[in-house]
Amino acid sequence: MRVGVLGAKGKVGATMVQAVEAAEGLTFTAGVDAGDPLSLFTDSQTEVVIDFTHPDVVMDNLKSLIDSGIHAVVGTTGF
């Protein structure tokens, strides 16, 4: 499965990147942070994104991912 991470430079997001890279059967495709285009996920044929961003942007992230046919897992606290 091709996996991307939103909030990849944060503490938990960076841990998720490491976990995906270490997991058999998963391929890390892209890490996106504030200011980066979400199109990095579609460009890299990402199948699922783990979102560890901020509660204020989660809904916009989800809409964009769903519109692009990408599944999402939200781990953002306070959401």
Jmol script that loads the backbone (N, CA, C; Angstrom):
load data "model"
ATOM      1  N   MET A   1       0.847  -1.171   0.000  1.00  0.00           N
ATOM      2  CA  MET A   1       0.000   0.000   0.000  1.00  0.00           C
ATOM      3  C   MET A   1       0.895   1.238   0.000  1.00  0.00           C
ATOM      4  N   ARG A   2       0.495   2.215  -0.753  1.00  0.00           N
ATOM      5  CA  ARG A   2       1.253   3.460  -0.890  1.00  0.00           C
ATOM      6  C   ARG A   2       0.687   4.495   0.086  1.00  0.00           C
ATOM      7  N   VAL A   3       1.523   4.936   1.044  1.00  0.00           N
ATOM      8  CA  VAL A   3       1.074   5.744   2.176  1.00  0.00           C
ATOM      9  C   VAL A   3       1.806   7.085   2.221  1.00  0.00           C
ATOM     10  N   GLY A   4       1.038   8.150   2.428  1.00  0.00           N
ATOM     11  CA  GLY A   4       1.602   9.481   2.633  1.00  0.00           C
ATOM     12  C   GLY A   4       1.255   9.980   4.018  1.00  0.00           C
ATOM     13  N   VAL A   5       1.966  11.006   4.469  1.00  0.00           N
ATOM     14  CA  VAL A   5       1.732  11.566   5.802  1.00  0.00           C
ATOM     15  C   VAL A   5       1.582  13.082   5.698  1.00  0.00           C
ATOM     16  N   LEU A   6       0.491  13.584   6.254  1.00  0.00           N
ATOM     17  CA  LEU A   6       0.275  15.022   6.407  1.00  0.00           C
ATOM     18  C   LEU A   6       0.777  15.419   7.788  1.00  0.00           C
ATOM     19  N   GLY A   7       1.602  16.452   7.855  1.00  0.00           N
ATOM     20  CA  GLY A   7       2.224  16.828   9.120  1.00  0.00           C
ATOM     21  C   GLY A   7       3.487  16.023   9.364  1.00  0.00           C
ATOM     22  N   ALA A   8       4.166  15.663   8.293  1.00  0.00           N
ATOM     23  CA  ALA A   8       5.305  14.747   8.352  1.00  0.00           C
ATOM     24  C   ALA A   8       6.509  15.299   9.109  1.00  0.00           C
ATOM     25  N   LYS A   9       6.599  16.610   9.275  1.00  0.00           N
ATOM     26  CA  LYS A   9       7.741  17.193   9.985  1.00  0.00           C
ATOM     27  C   LYS A   9       7.477  17.376  11.474  1.00  0.00           C
ATOM     28  N   GLY A  10       6.242  17.140  11.901  1.00  0.00           N
ATOM     29  CA  GLY A  10       5.925  17.216  13.326  1.00  0.00           C
ATOM     30  C   GLY A  10       6.428  15.977  14.052  1.00  0.00           C
ATOM     31  N   LYS A  11       6.347  15.999  15.368  1.00  0.00           N
ATOM     32  CA  LYS A  11       6.861  14.891  16.176  1.00  0.00           C
ATOM     33  C   LYS A  11       6.172  13.566  15.841  1.00  0.00           C
ATOM     34  N   VAL A  12       4.851  13.545  15.901  1.00  0.00           N
ATOM     35  CA  VAL A  12       4.119  12.307  15.625  1.00  0.00           C
ATOM     36  C   VAL A  12       4.168  11.981  14.136  1.00  0.00           C
ATOM     37  N   GLY A  13       4.046  12.986  13.293  1.00  0.00           N
ATOM     38  CA  GLY A  13       4.109  12.756  11.855  1.00  0.00           C
ATOM     39  C   GLY A  13       5.429  12.138  11.429  1.00  0.00           C
ATOM     40  N   ALA A  14       6.533  12.621  11.990  1.00  0.00           N
ATOM     41  CA  ALA A  14       7.851  12.059  11.672  1.00  0.00           C
ATOM     42  C   ALA A  14       7.949  10.608  12.128  1.00  0.00           C
ATOM     43  N   THR A  15       7.328  10.302  13.258  1.00  0.00           N
ATOM     44  CA  THR A  15       7.299   8.920  13.745  1.00  0.00           C
ATOM     45  C   THR A  15       6.484   8.045  12.798  1.00  0.00           C
ATOM     46  N   MET A  16       5.388   8.586  12.269  1.00  0.00           N
ATOM     47  CA  MET A  16       4.577   7.838  11.303  1.00  0.00           C
ATOM     48  C   MET A  16       5.368   7.553  10.027  1.00  0.00           C
ATOM     49  N   VAL A  17       6.135   8.525   9.571  1.00  0.00           N
ATOM     50  CA  VAL A  17       6.965   8.321   8.379  1.00  0.00           C
ATOM     51  C   VAL A  17       7.928   7.162   8.623  1.00  0.00           C
ATOM     52  N   GLN A  18       8.592   7.168   9.777  1.00  0.00           N
ATOM     53  CA  GLN A  18       9.533   6.090  10.110  1.00  0.00           C
ATOM     54  C   GLN A  18       8.830   4.743  10.171  1.00  0.00           C
ATOM     55  N   ALA A  19       7.641   4.716  10.759  1.00  0.00           N
ATOM     56  CA  ALA A  19       6.893   3.460  10.885  1.00  0.00           C
ATOM     57  C   ALA A  19       6.488   2.917   9.515  1.00  0.00           C
ATOM     58  N   VAL A  20       6.031   3.798   8.642  1.00  0.00           N
ATOM     59  CA  VAL A  20       5.637   3.370   7.294  1.00  0.00           C
ATOM     60  C   VAL A  20       6.856   2.851   6.538  1.00  0.00           C
ATOM     61  N   GLU A  21       7.968   3.564   6.638  1.00  0.00           N
ATOM     62  CA  GLU A  21       9.181   3.144   5.931  1.00  0.00           C
ATOM     63  C   GLU A  21       9.691   1.796   6.429  1.00  0.00           C
ATOM     64  N   ALA A  22       9.460   1.494   7.702  1.00  0.00           N
ATOM     65  CA  ALA A  22       9.951   0.242   8.286  1.00  0.00           C
ATOM     66  C   ALA A  22       8.999  -0.934   8.075  1.00  0.00           C
ATOM     67  N   ALA A  23       7.753  -0.641   7.736  1.00  0.00           N
ATOM     68  CA  ALA A  23       6.733  -1.690   7.647  1.00  0.00           C
ATOM     69  C   ALA A  23       6.794  -2.432   6.318  1.00  0.00           C
ATOM     70  N   GLU A  24       6.738  -3.737   6.408  1.00  0.00           N
ATOM     71  CA  GLU A  24       6.690  -4.559   5.205  1.00  0.00           C
ATOM     72  C   GLU A  24       5.325  -4.389   4.540  1.00  0.00           C
ATOM     73  N   GLY A  25       5.324  -4.227   3.244  1.00  0.00           N
ATOM     74  CA  GLY A  25       4.073  -4.089   2.512  1.00  0.00           C
ATOM     75  C   GLY A  25       3.586  -2.657   2.369  1.00  0.00           C
ATOM     76  N   LEU A  26       4.280  -1.704   3.011  1.00  0.00           N
ATOM     77  CA  LEU A  26       3.922  -0.294   2.884  1.00  0.00           C
ATOM     78  C   LEU A  26       5.054   0.447   2.189  1.00  0.00           C
ATOM     79  N   THR A  27       4.682   1.411   1.361  1.00  0.00           N
ATOM     80  CA  THR A  27       5.655   2.260   0.687  1.00  0.00           C
ATOM     81  C   THR A  27       5.338   3.705   1.035  1.00  0.00           C
ATOM     82  N   PHE A  28       6.309   4.415   1.602  1.00  0.00           N
ATOM     83  CA  PHE A  28       6.123   5.834   1.897  1.00  0.00           C
ATOM     84  C   PHE A  28       6.231   6.611   0.589  1.00  0.00           C
ATOM     85  N   THR A  29       5.197   7.425   0.301  1.00  0.00           N
ATOM     86  CA  THR A  29       5.153   8.137  -0.972  1.00  0.00           C
ATOM     87  C   THR A  29       5.481   9.618  -0.854  1.00  0.00           C
ATOM     88  N   ALA A  30       4.955  10.288   0.187  1.00  0.00           N
ATOM     89  CA  ALA A  30       5.158  11.731   0.298  1.00  0.00           C
ATOM     90  C   ALA A  30       4.843  12.202   1.708  1.00  0.00           C
ATOM     91  N   GLY A  31       5.596  13.194   2.145  1.00  0.00           N
ATOM     92  CA  GLY A  31       5.319  13.885   3.395  1.00  0.00           C
ATOM     93  C   GLY A  31       4.956  15.318   3.071  1.00  0.00           C
ATOM     94  N   VAL A  32       3.829  15.766   3.562  1.00  0.00           N
ATOM     95  CA  VAL A  32       3.336  17.105   3.253  1.00  0.00           C
ATOM     96  C   VAL A  32       3.157  17.876   4.551  1.00  0.00           C
ATOM     97  N   ASP A  33       3.594  19.127   4.538  1.00  0.00           N
ATOM     98  CA  ASP A  33       3.444  20.016   5.685  1.00  0.00           C
ATOM     99  C   ASP A  33       2.826  21.326   5.222  1.00  0.00           C
ATOM    100  N   ALA A  34       2.589  22.236   6.163  1.00  0.00           N
ATOM    101  CA  ALA A  34       1.995  23.534   5.838  1.00  0.00           C
ATOM    102  C   ALA A  34       2.786  24.190   4.710  1.00  0.00           C
ATOM    103  N   GLY A  35       2.073  24.638   3.700  1.00  0.00           N
ATOM    104  CA  GLY A  35       2.703  25.297   2.569  1.00  0.00           C
ATOM    105  C   GLY A  35       3.028  24.378   1.408  1.00  0.00           C
ATOM    106  N   ASP A  36       3.013  23.070   1.650  1.00  0.00           N
ATOM    107  CA  ASP A  36       3.268  22.101   0.579  1.00  0.00           C
ATOM    108  C   ASP A  36       1.957  21.785  -0.142  1.00  0.00           C
ATOM    109  N   PRO A  37       2.003  21.551  -1.440  1.00  0.00           N
ATOM    110  CA  PRO A  37       0.775  21.216  -2.166  1.00  0.00           C
ATOM    111  C   PRO A  37       0.324  19.779  -1.887  1.00  0.00           C
ATOM    112  N   LEU A  38      -0.969  19.594  -1.671  1.00  0.00           N
ATOM    113  CA  LEU A  38      -1.514  18.249  -1.479  1.00  0.00           C
ATOM    114  C   LEU A  38      -1.399  17.418  -2.751  1.00  0.00           C
ATOM    115  N   SER A  39      -1.146  18.074  -3.874  1.00  0.00           N
ATOM    116  CA  SER A  39      -0.981  17.344  -5.134  1.00  0.00           C
ATOM    117  C   SER A  39       0.220  16.401  -5.098  1.00  0.00           C
ATOM    118  N   LEU A  40       1.118  16.565  -4.131  1.00  0.00           N
ATOM    119  CA  LEU A  40       2.232  15.622  -3.982  1.00  0.00           C
ATOM    120  C   LEU A  40       1.709  14.205  -3.782  1.00  0.00           C
ATOM    121  N   PHE A  41       0.540  14.085  -3.154  1.00  0.00           N
ATOM    122  CA  PHE A  41      -0.040  12.757  -2.930  1.00  0.00           C
ATOM    123  C   PHE A  41      -0.565  12.147  -4.228  1.00  0.00           C
ATOM    124  N   THR A  42      -1.262  12.937  -5.019  1.00  0.00           N
ATOM    125  CA  THR A  42      -1.763  12.389  -6.285  1.00  0.00           C
ATOM    126  C   THR A  42      -0.612  12.139  -7.255  1.00  0.00           C
ATOM    127  N   ASP A  43       0.362  13.034  -7.261  1.00  0.00           N
ATOM    128  CA  ASP A  43       1.524  12.869  -8.145  1.00  0.00           C
ATOM    129  C   ASP A  43       2.295  11.585  -7.839  1.00  0.00           C
ATOM    130  N   SER A  44       2.290  11.166  -6.571  1.00  0.00           N
ATOM    131  CA  SER A  44       3.036   9.967  -6.159  1.00  0.00           C
ATOM    132  C   SER A  44       2.142   8.731  -6.061  1.00  0.00           C
ATOM    133  N   GLN A  45       0.909   8.848  -6.546  1.00  0.00           N
ATOM    134  CA  GLN A  45      -0.052   7.736  -6.556  1.00  0.00           C
ATOM    135  C   GLN A  45      -0.283   7.163  -5.154  1.00  0.00           C
ATOM    136  N   THR A  46      -0.408   8.054  -4.184  1.00  0.00           N
ATOM    137  CA  THR A  46      -0.685   7.668  -2.805  1.00  0.00           C
ATOM    138  C   THR A  46      -2.089   7.082  -2.708  1.00  0.00           C
ATOM    139  N   GLU A  47      -2.221   5.995  -1.945  1.00  0.00           N
ATOM    140  CA  GLU A  47      -3.520   5.340  -1.760  1.00  0.00           C
ATOM    141  C   GLU A  47      -4.196   5.760  -0.460  1.00  0.00           C
ATOM    142  N   VAL A  48      -3.403   6.021   0.571  1.00  0.00           N
ATOM    143  CA  VAL A  48      -3.945   6.422   1.868  1.00  0.00           C
ATOM    144  C   VAL A  48      -3.005   7.441   2.504  1.00  0.00           C
ATOM    145  N   VAL A  49      -3.601   8.423   3.194  1.00  0.00           N
ATOM    146  CA  VAL A  49      -2.830   9.457   3.882  1.00  0.00           C
ATOM    147  C   VAL A  49      -3.170   9.420   5.365  1.00  0.00           C
ATOM    148  N   ILE A  50      -2.138   9.486   6.182  1.00  0.00           N
ATOM    149  CA  ILE A  50      -2.306   9.616   7.628  1.00  0.00           C
ATOM    150  C   ILE A  50      -2.166  11.103   7.937  1.00  0.00           C
ATOM    151  N   ASP A  51      -3.192  11.690   8.538  1.00  0.00           N
ATOM    152  CA  ASP A  51      -3.217  13.129   8.808  1.00  0.00           C
ATOM    153  C   ASP A  51      -2.935  13.398  10.282  1.00  0.00           C
ATOM    154  N   PHE A  52      -1.797  14.030  10.551  1.00  0.00           N
ATOM    155  CA  PHE A  52      -1.446  14.490  11.891  1.00  0.00           C
ATOM    156  C   PHE A  52      -1.165  15.983  11.828  1.00  0.00           C
ATOM    157  N   THR A  53      -2.164  16.734  11.354  1.00  0.00           N
ATOM    158  CA  THR A  53      -2.011  18.178  11.236  1.00  0.00           C
ATOM    159  C   THR A  53      -2.727  18.870  12.390  1.00  0.00           C
ATOM    160  N   HIS A  54      -3.367  19.972  12.113  1.00  0.00           N
ATOM    161  CA  HIS A  54      -4.049  20.790  13.118  1.00  0.00           C
ATOM    162  C   HIS A  54      -5.563  20.689  12.909  1.00  0.00           C
ATOM    163  N   PRO A  55      -6.338  20.692  14.002  1.00  0.00           N
ATOM    164  CA  PRO A  55      -7.798  20.573  13.867  1.00  0.00           C
ATOM    165  C   PRO A  55      -8.423  21.599  12.917  1.00  0.00           C
ATOM    166  N   ASP A  56      -7.817  22.766  12.797  1.00  0.00           N
ATOM    167  CA  ASP A  56      -8.376  23.815  11.939  1.00  0.00           C
ATOM    168  C   ASP A  56      -8.304  23.489  10.448  1.00  0.00           C
ATOM    169  N   VAL A  57      -7.431  22.566  10.057  1.00  0.00           N
ATOM    170  CA  VAL A  57      -7.259  22.271   8.630  1.00  0.00           C
ATOM    171  C   VAL A  57      -7.675  20.859   8.237  1.00  0.00           C
ATOM    172  N   VAL A  58      -8.053  20.043   9.210  1.00  0.00           N
ATOM    173  CA  VAL A  58      -8.368  18.638   8.922  1.00  0.00           C
ATOM    174  C   VAL A  58      -9.503  18.498   7.913  1.00  0.00           C
ATOM    175  N   MET A  59     -10.579  19.231   8.079  1.00  0.00           N
ATOM    176  CA  MET A  59     -11.727  19.074   7.185  1.00  0.00           C
ATOM    177  C   MET A  59     -11.374  19.446   5.743  1.00  0.00           C
ATOM    178  N   ASP A  60     -10.607  20.511   5.555  1.00  0.00           N
ATOM    179  CA  ASP A  60     -10.173  20.877   4.202  1.00  0.00           C
ATOM    180  C   ASP A  60      -9.270  19.795   3.615  1.00  0.00           C
ATOM    181  N   ASN A  61      -8.376  19.248   4.455  1.00  0.00           N
ATOM    182  CA  ASN A  61      -7.512  18.154   3.996  1.00  0.00           C
ATOM    183  C   ASN A  61      -8.345  16.956   3.559  1.00  0.00           C
ATOM    184  N   LEU A  62      -9.318  16.580   4.389  1.00  0.00           N
ATOM    185  CA  LEU A  62     -10.160  15.425   4.074  1.00  0.00           C
ATOM    186  C   LEU A  62     -10.922  15.628   2.771  1.00  0.00           C
ATOM    187  N   LYS A  63     -11.484  16.817   2.584  1.00  0.00           N
ATOM    188  CA  LYS A  63     -12.226  17.090   1.351  1.00  0.00           C
ATOM    189  C   LYS A  63     -11.319  16.934   0.136  1.00  0.00           C
ATOM    190  N   SER A  64     -10.138  17.493   0.207  1.00  0.00           N
ATOM    191  CA  SER A  64      -9.202  17.400  -0.915  1.00  0.00           C
ATOM    192  C   SER A  64      -8.801  15.956  -1.186  1.00  0.00           C
ATOM    193  N   LEU A  65      -8.527  15.198  -0.129  1.00  0.00           N
ATOM    194  CA  LEU A  65      -8.137  13.796  -0.297  1.00  0.00           C
ATOM    195  C   LEU A  65      -9.278  12.976  -0.892  1.00  0.00           C
ATOM    196  N   ILE A  66     -10.483  13.151  -0.355  1.00  0.00           N
ATOM    197  CA  ILE A  66     -11.644  12.410  -0.855  1.00  0.00           C
ATOM    198  C   ILE A  66     -11.902  12.757  -2.318  1.00  0.00           C
ATOM    199  N   ASP A  67     -11.834  14.053  -2.641  1.00  0.00           N
ATOM    200  CA  ASP A  67     -12.035  14.482  -4.030  1.00  0.00           C
ATOM    201  C   ASP A  67     -11.002  13.862  -4.973  1.00  0.00           C
ATOM    202  N   SER A  68      -9.830  13.519  -4.429  1.00  0.00           N
ATOM    203  CA  SER A  68      -8.761  12.911  -5.229  1.00  0.00           C
ATOM    204  C   SER A  68      -8.793  11.390  -5.196  1.00  0.00           C
ATOM    205  N   GLY A  69      -9.770  10.824  -4.476  1.00  0.00           N
ATOM    206  CA  GLY A  69      -9.885   9.371  -4.395  1.00  0.00           C
ATOM    207  C   GLY A  69      -8.867   8.725  -3.477  1.00  0.00           C
ATOM    208  N   ILE A  70      -8.353   9.494  -2.518  1.00  0.00           N
ATOM    209  CA  ILE A  70      -7.354   8.994  -1.577  1.00  0.00           C
ATOM    210  C   ILE A  70      -8.017   8.768  -0.222  1.00  0.00           C
ATOM    211  N   HIS A  71      -7.800   7.606   0.353  1.00  0.00           N
ATOM    212  CA  HIS A  71      -8.335   7.291   1.677  1.00  0.00           C
ATOM    213  C   HIS A  71      -7.546   8.050   2.738  1.00  0.00           C
ATOM    214  N   ALA A  72      -8.178   8.290   3.895  1.00  0.00           N
ATOM    215  CA  ALA A  72      -7.517   9.056   4.954  1.00  0.00           C
ATOM    216  C   ALA A  72      -7.724   8.410   6.314  1.00  0.00           C
ATOM    217  N   VAL A  73      -6.691   8.529   7.136  1.00  0.00           N
ATOM    218  CA  VAL A  73      -6.747   8.158   8.547  1.00  0.00           C
ATOM    219  C   VAL A  73      -6.369   9.419   9.312  1.00  0.00           C
ATOM    220  N   VAL A  74      -7.246   9.882  10.207  1.00  0.00           N
ATOM    221  CA  VAL A  74      -6.987  11.112  10.955  1.00  0.00           C
ATOM    222  C   VAL A  74      -6.514  10.762  12.354  1.00  0.00           C
ATOM    223  N   GLY A  75      -5.326  11.258  12.696  1.00  0.00           N
ATOM    224  CA  GLY A  75      -4.775  11.065  14.029  1.00  0.00           C
ATOM    225  C   GLY A  75      -4.601  12.382  14.754  1.00  0.00           C
ATOM    226  N   THR A  76      -5.110  13.452  14.165  1.00  0.00           N
ATOM    227  CA  THR A  76      -4.990  14.783  14.744  1.00  0.00           C
ATOM    228  C   THR A  76      -5.714  14.843  16.082  1.00  0.00           C
ATOM    229  N   THR A  77      -5.053  15.363  17.105  1.00  0.00           N
ATOM    230  CA  THR A  77      -5.698  15.495  18.408  1.00  0.00           C
ATOM    231  C   THR A  77      -6.559  16.754  18.428  1.00  0.00           C
ATOM    232  N   GLY A  78      -7.622  16.714  19.209  1.00  0.00           N
ATOM    233  CA  GLY A  78      -8.512  17.853  19.318  1.00  0.00           C
ATOM    234  C   GLY A  78      -9.479  17.994  18.165  1.00  0.00           C
ATOM    235  N   PHE A  79      -9.595  16.958  17.345  1.00  0.00           N
ATOM    236  CA  PHE A  79     -10.460  17.012  16.171  1.00  0.00           C
ATOM    237  C   PHE A  79     -11.802  16.447  16.520  1.00  0.00           C
TER     238      PHE A  79
END
end "model"
wireframe off; spacefill off
backbone 0.3
color backbone group
